[in-house]
Amino acid sequence: MAAIKGVGVIWSVGAITYAGGIVLAAGEAAMAQSVAFSRTSEKAEVKDNQGIIRGQIFSGFKKTATITVVPASTTATPSIAEAQSAGNTLMPQAGTSVTLTDDSGAILDATYNIISVRQNRTVDGVATIDLELETGDEGNDITTLVS
């Protein structure tokens, strides 16, 4: 466990829970190894007859999350079979809706659509699963003037 001295920071990856399209059985776990989160939109520029940008139009707001997890067994007597079962559960079809909750802050919390899932295995490491998720992020009010 890390001890904080100095300023408070978000340390590492917290516990991310899944509901909806990913329901892990008792004893199965998805140990988050990394999370990349972004907010994006499409942008169009409005120019005057001199080519000077006088406005910008933002639309198509999205939140995107890419999460790398290790499927694991967490029972008192962990088994490979439980870890394999967790690995299968963490490989839903694209388009499946999954609700995420992050104990490190609410910015990630939402219901996402799975865009892609990839399982990675190496001869000398643990299996990991990369989940790419996306959801709408409407409701942003852009009021900054372009000068």
Backbone torsions as a table, in degrees:
resi	resn	phi	psi	omega
1	MET	NA	135.7	-178.9
2	ALA	-82.9	141.9	173.9
3	ALA	-104.5	133.1	-178.7
4	ILE	-94.9	126.2	174.0
5	LYS	-128.2	133.3	-177.7
6	GLY	97.0	-133.4	-177.1
7	VAL	-85.7	153.8	176.5
8	GLY	-78.6	135.8	179.4
9	VAL	-136.5	162.3	170.7
10	ILE	-81.0	120.3	-175.3
11	TRP	-103.4	118.0	171.6
12	SER	60.1	-150.0	-178.5
13	VAL	-109.5	128.6	178.4
14	GLY	-84.9	-162.7	178.1
15	ALA	-86.4	122.7	175.8
16	ILE	-109.2	126.9	179.2
17	THR	-107.9	153.3	-174.9
18	TYR	-121.7	143.6	174.6
19	ALA	-144.8	161.2	179.7
20	GLY	89.9	-109.2	-174.6
21	GLY	-74.5	-15.3	176.3
22	ILE	-124.1	108.7	178.3
23	VAL	-123.5	105.4	-179.2
24	LEU	-80.6	139.8	178.4
25	ALA	-76.1	166.1	176.4
26	ALA	-56.8	133.2	179.4
27	GLY	89.5	-8.6	177.3
28	GLU	-100.1	146.5	-179.1
29	ALA	-142.6	156.5	172.6
30	ALA	-122.5	94.7	-176.6
31	MET	-81.8	108.0	-177.9
32	ALA	-65.5	129.1	178.6
33	GLN	-104.0	-33.4	177.9
34	SER	-157.7	152.3	177.7
35	VAL	-137.7	130.5	172.5
36	ALA	-120.2	127.2	-175.1
37	PHE	-127.6	137.4	177.1
38	SER	-144.1	155.8	172.8
39	ARG	-119.9	127.9	-177.1
40	THR	-136.2	168.5	174.2
41	SER	-156.1	167.7	169.8
42	GLU	-88.0	153.6	-178.2
43	LYS	-138.8	134.2	172.3
44	ALA	-122.2	142.9	179.8
45	GLU	-106.0	141.4	176.9
46	VAL	-106.9	119.4	-177.3
47	LYS	-114.0	150.9	174.3
48	ASP	-84.9	-175.3	-176.1
49	ASN	-72.3	-4.3	175.0
50	GLN	-98.7	-2.1	-179.0
51	GLY	84.8	8.6	179.2
52	ILE	-83.9	132.4	-180.0
53	ILE	-70.6	120.6	-179.6
54	ARG	-109.7	-12.2	179.5
55	GLY	-166.5	163.3	176.1
56	GLN	-134.3	141.4	178.3
57	ILE	-115.5	121.9	179.4
58	PHE	-108.0	135.4	177.5
59	SER	-153.4	173.5	177.9
60	GLY	64.5	43.9	-179.1
61	PHE	-65.2	135.6	-179.6
62	LYS	-138.2	149.7	165.5
63	LYS	-111.8	132.2	179.3
64	THR	-125.6	135.3	177.1
65	ALA	-129.8	135.4	171.5
66	THR	-120.4	121.3	-175.2
67	ILE	-123.1	130.8	173.4
68	THR	-105.8	125.5	-178.5
69	VAL	-126.5	157.5	171.1
70	VAL	-109.5	118.3	175.3
71	PRO	-70.9	136.1	-173.1
72	ALA	-146.8	165.0	173.0
73	SER	-106.8	131.9	-176.5
74	THR	-120.9	16.1	179.8
75	THR	-74.4	171.1	179.4
76	ALA	-59.5	-32.2	174.6
77	THR	-121.6	82.2	-175.1
78	PRO	-56.5	145.1	-179.8
79	SER	-132.5	153.1	175.8
80	ILE	-63.8	-37.2	-178.8
81	ALA	-60.3	-40.9	178.3
82	GLU	-67.3	-39.1	177.8
83	ALA	-65.1	-40.6	177.6
84	GLN	-64.9	-39.1	177.5
85	SER	-63.3	-42.7	176.4
86	ALA	-61.3	-40.2	177.9
87	GLY	-61.5	-38.8	176.9
88	ASN	-67.8	-42.0	179.7
89	THR	-62.2	-34.6	-177.7
90	LEU	-82.2	11.7	179.4
91	MET	-119.9	53.5	179.6
92	PRO	-71.9	165.8	-179.7
93	GLN	-70.3	152.3	173.9
94	ALA	-58.8	141.9	-178.7
95	GLY	95.9	-12.6	177.7
96	THR	-66.9	137.2	177.1
97	SER	-88.7	134.9	-179.6
98	VAL	-134.8	131.8	176.0
99	THR	-97.0	124.8	179.4
100	LEU	-106.4	142.6	172.3
101	THR	-132.4	129.3	-176.3
102	ASP	-115.4	127.2	179.6
103	ASP	-79.7	-1.1	178.2
104	SER	-96.6	3.5	179.9
105	GLY	150.6	161.6	-173.3
106	ALA	-91.4	-5.4	-174.7
107	ILE	-62.4	-32.6	-179.4
108	LEU	-81.7	-23.1	-173.8
109	ASP	-62.2	120.5	178.5
110	ALA	179.9	173.2	171.1
111	THR	-99.5	121.8	-174.9
112	TYR	-112.2	159.9	167.6
113	ASN	-100.1	136.5	176.2
114	ILE	-76.7	124.6	178.3
115	ILE	-91.0	-44.5	177.3
116	SER	-157.0	156.7	177.4
117	VAL	-137.2	135.0	179.6
118	ARG	-135.9	129.5	174.4
119	GLN	-98.7	133.9	-177.9
120	ASN	-117.5	133.1	177.3
121	ARG	-135.6	142.9	175.5
122	THR	-130.0	163.8	-178.6
123	VAL	-71.6	-23.2	-175.6
124	ASP	-125.0	27.9	179.7
125	GLY	-150.1	179.8	179.3
126	VAL	-84.0	156.0	175.3
127	ALA	-72.4	140.5	173.8
128	THR	-126.6	158.4	177.1
129	ILE	-127.6	130.0	177.1
130	ASP	-102.4	122.0	177.0
131	LEU	-107.8	125.2	174.4
132	GLU	-109.3	119.8	-174.4
133	LEU	-125.7	153.3	-177.2
134	GLU	-148.0	143.7	175.8
135	THR	-148.0	161.2	175.5
136	GLY	-69.6	152.8	-179.3
137	ASP	-134.7	42.4	-178.4
138	GLU	-68.1	168.8	178.4
139	GLY	99.9	-0.8	176.4
140	ASN	-78.7	131.7	178.2
141	ASP	-108.2	108.8	-179.1
142	ILE	-91.2	115.4	-176.7
143	THR	-121.0	0.2	-178.6
144	THR	-69.9	130.9	178.3
145	LEU	-79.1	145.6	173.0
146	VAL	-88.4	125.3	-177.8
147	SER	-110.8	NA	NA
